[in-house]
């Protein structure tokens, strides 16, 4: 079985999630840091 999680939140919450998942066999982590998205009809 394989699972992919996409999570957002404060860094401390992400660290807690990672700490919970490591004993369950977490294999790979990719963290993007801060990202922004524009709202509305105009492109960025």
C-alpha positions, -999 to 999 in steps of 0.1 A, spaced: 0 0 0 11 36 -7 -3 68 6 4 104 -4 -5 132 21 -7 169 13 -9 189 45 -8 226 54 -4 244 86 21 259 110 56 243 111 51 229 146 20 210 135 38 196 104 66 185 127 41 167 149 26 150 119 60 138 108 69 126 143 37 105 143 42 91 108 79 81 112 72 50 134 46 39 108 72 38 81 73 73 66 98 71 37 99 105 21 91 141 30 90 172 7 84 206 24 79 236 1 79 264 27 57 294 23 36 295 -8 10 320 -20 -20 319 -43 -39 349 -58 -77 350 -54 -99 364 -81 -101 365 -119 -68 383 -126 -36 363 -131 -5 370 -110 
